[in-house]
Amino acid sequence: MQSRLLLLSVVLVSVTACSRQEAPPAAGGAASPATLAANRAVAEALPLAEAQDFEDARRGFIAKDDPLVIRRADGVPVWDFASFGFIDGDAPGTVNPSLWRQARLNGQYGLFEVVPGIHQVRGYDISNMTLIEGKSGWIVVDPLTVEETAAAALALARKHLGDRPVSAIIFTHSHADHFGGVEGVLPADPAAAERIPIVAPLGFIEEATSENVLAGVAMGRRAAFMYGQPLPRNPTGHVDTGLGKGPPSGGKVSIREPTVIVDRTPQELEIDGVRFVFQYTPESEAPAELAFYLPELKAWCGAEIVSHTMHNLYTLRGAKVRNAVKWARYIDDATRRFPDMEVVFASHHWPVWGNARALEYLRAQRDAYRYVHDQTLRLANEGYTPREIAEQLDLPSTLRTRFANRGYYGTVRHNAKAVYQAYFGWYDGNPANLDPLPPEDAAKKYVEALGGAAEVRRRGKAALDAGDYRWAATLLNHLVFAEPSDAEAKELLAKAYDQLGYQAEAGPWRDVYLTGAYELRGGERATLLDPKRAIDLLRHTPVASFLDSMAVRLNGPDADGKRMTFNFIFTDVGETHVIELENAVMHHRMAEPVPGADATVRLTRELLIKLGIGDAGLRDLVMSDDLQVEGSRLELLSFLSLIGKPDGRFPIVTP
Ligand SMILES: [Zn+2]
């Protein structure tokens, strides 16, 4: 029962990581002839030699740390860019050449001048830090994911541009790779730090602290697949996320309350002597987001609603689907409000210069999302179901030939399914899919119907030999779910995943497949969840969110028939929450203590955080000076023992 408390599942899947596996099990090996042919076909179909993106990604280069390895105070690397040094020259057979091109582009790192007055540090994290020259110092846009990378990026800028102070900070949106490093750019003196204005979109703190609270454990596990967390960095492993190299490993995440809120379009503000015209762009790439224009510099910052990839309407780690229509409208709005823009820069990737090119780029980004949205609904209205839609949908030639619209991070296939999901949900309307058997039961029956394990193995091998990897994966997945101890079946399935990974144009698809293969071969199960590194974020998380996360950990069947009431008085934040257990549901509300409760508990939010991150267990709770109980300690313990702690390493590729 020790730590069965509310391990708050926070955060930022993108933030933390367990140590990389140094000795992975037997790797995937070579590309098959079918994969070589598929990757050759990609190379022939796309103008991979086109130089414009490379020119743009290098333009304005000033300096870089070489090699670039950013370490924590204890010496552990947080950001090891040098480990991607193998990405050079032509694509190896084991990497889709279009993804390889993107990985090479994301390999252009350092300090760059965008235009006089705007600099960017790129490649010091998965995201960009932008520095806008104000009257008294730099306005920092998006201080990266962790303090260590943010501090290194700012140090690079200071070394080459002069020792300017930070005069303001802008968080473009509520994803951690755009605010988590804030402490790394604020002055050490707290009084000086307090004086620095922080601009963020309405809803920023709520979204930043709560987005992953309820579902974070499962998201963290799925994110390890999406980012290929346990994979080595080499031509048969992780090469790129499509958006950037990957999330930093470990490092300290922090957050600051904004002091200036952007909540409308247009919203004009002068920040450190620079004129800004903000657009409020919520429910697009992030639930709380903004973009802005700098009229004097004719520069538009597209935050993350534009980038050099088709972005995710749905992210494979799992999240609520995003609104394609609003997303497209915000980009359209920028082209109409700021038709004189001369440069577009963003929170990931490199800028686009020149009025005509910038506007064309934006219109193509806009239409990529809009096309997927509109055509998915056209096909749905003709009766096609998600997999049928995804199979036939591709961008029109005018969009798909532009590299910035290609699916390096999001893909047309999974985004089409996201649009379907947004309108229709999980059910495709076919009665056979209303209540099918769960995977293990179905697998056993499929294997039996196909003539037994040996026959399925034979057919699986035949599909592998034919290069029919999607079908091989389906067949062999049934076999593995029917016979999880069948080592040969697992190796065959891993081989199918290897080749699917080698062919994938999207970084996350490659990582998902290769991580699946890695685990089938006995690799340790990874998760990208480590709340200890996000303690600062937890301190900004409302008590009610912690209680919500407790409610989703309540073991319903064990709680059946129990009725309890508690007053939780949080002495450090001066809040009282009444907790009631009834019908196997935990309710909570901020209210005056109710008489007749089973117990009244005085505790601190800090203690709750410690419990949440596993720094304290139930014993500590009972013994702690930070906790006093009036009433029945036994009932309290009995209640707390109903709150489970998922271990976050559940199986995915096996039952
Ligand atoms: Zn981002």
Boltz pocket constraint, residues with backbone or C-beta under 6 A from the ligand:
constraints:
  - pocket:
      binder: B
      contacts: [[A, 127], [A, 175], [A, 177], [A, 178], [A, 304], [A, 347], [A, 348]]
      max_distance: 6.0
